[in-house]
Amino acid sequence: MTQKVVLNADVKRGIIDKNIYGQFAEHLGRCIYEGLWVGEESAIPNTFGIRNDVLGALKDLNIPVLRWPGGCFADEYHWKDGIGPKEERKRMVNTHWGGLVENNHFGTHEFMKLCELLETEPYINGNVGSGTVQEMSEWVEYMTFDGESPMANLRKKNGQEKPWKVKYFGVGNENWGCGGNMRPEYYADLYRRFQTYVRNYGDNKIFKIAGGANVDDFNWTEVMMREATPMMDGLSVHYYVHPGGFWNKGDAVRFDDYEWDISMQKAYYIEELIDRHATIMDKYDPDKRIAMIVDEWGAWYDVEPGTNPGFLYQQNTVRDAVIAGVSLNIFNNHNDRIKMANIAQMVNVIQAMVLTEGDKMLLTPTYHVFRMYSAHQDQERVALDIETDYLVVDDKRYPQVTGSASKTEAGVVTITLTNASRENTATLDLAVRGMAFGKVTGEVITSTDMRDHNTFEDLEKVAPAAFTTFEESGETLVVTLPKMSVVKLEIQPV
Ligand code: AHR
């Protein structure tokens, strides 16, 4: 049955913050070490120790913001261990993630270099769980103070004369869990205290992000908003899709029809979470000054067989492409409140953009979705109304088709669409209103088998292709989305 979509290209809905396309890189498994950082002496071609192949691939995504060093690692990380001559840096055990020895060769200076090379904004996550107010305060001073001070002098001694710009700073991570197992009332007080000493030096104005709720812990959001609204700029929320639940997540590749369906339903569930957290935020912040920051999201499965369970290394199929497409459409459509999102994680961990093995690298289906959707970054959202069919699993319904649209200043409209059905195409009557349209082009990511994924032997099993199954009929485009697909349409004005 044909489904109806109406684009009103002249109905503006506010800017889609580019930071919705943010990423997250934690000291976890092979994300930082091997995935990004190989060291200057490595045989793998690198720039200041950061591998060139991964850098090149990530640069093409226009990553606007990068969160680091965790995650759970953030509340165990002591930043002073990661500065100064590398051979003198303290070694520690990464107790949370696989018990490996962390040699601290990738620290503040290396992270800032990575951000510089990627032309991305750093988002530093400070340590509340096992850190001190002084430690957090000094980190900010070290990074951003331009003048004579103990921390600025130390930075200069370590080779960085000028301070860096640090806009985004997180005060702890998952403080209801790995970040200290706190009650929201206790964390709210700690947040108020710690953030007091996160200073603005010179013209460096810090956007302070408070640790937020786990999934549907609405009470956490309520307490944080009630107790700390004037002292925060953003409040985070974390949500992962686990098809089989947290303790038995399911395999990333070897999954069945039910697991596909439940994954789609769980991906769509984030919209309800956003609405419900936003309703609480609206109560305390009706002007929407405080941003909702989805600084961890993605599809998280069991690790690949034979890999370290603490490394969270998983493959990435066309299912992940559709989950990414659905989630990003939802974030775009909630641009009034969501100002940043950071997929977990950038390399070799959970729903990654790229996977590496020795000197080899592959791009995942999720990577291609991020590249396609990057056209929305900082563009004006325009109205896109979709009357879709609904699919049902476990008595819960979810839309077959999702979409979002934006328009550049030059009037070029980008529409991104997903089809969550593993069985059926979706034919859309897409009425184009509010613009006279010229050339239309498209790109699609899909595959014939839902388990298809890229391997180091077959790098392009799931690769983007030109999208051609659409026809113009007056002011309407008749668009046929393949099953299990993510599609981008670009409509030029006349
Ligand atoms: O992304 C992996 C982990 O998931 C993060 O370290 C933690 O914050 C979350 O529970």
Boltz pocket constraint, residues with backbone or C-beta under 6 A from the ligand:
constraints:
  - pocket:
      binder: B
      contacts: [[A, 26], [A, 70], [A, 71], [A, 72], [A, 73], [A, 173], [A, 174], [A, 296], [A, 344], [A, 345], [A, 350]]
      max_distance: 6.0
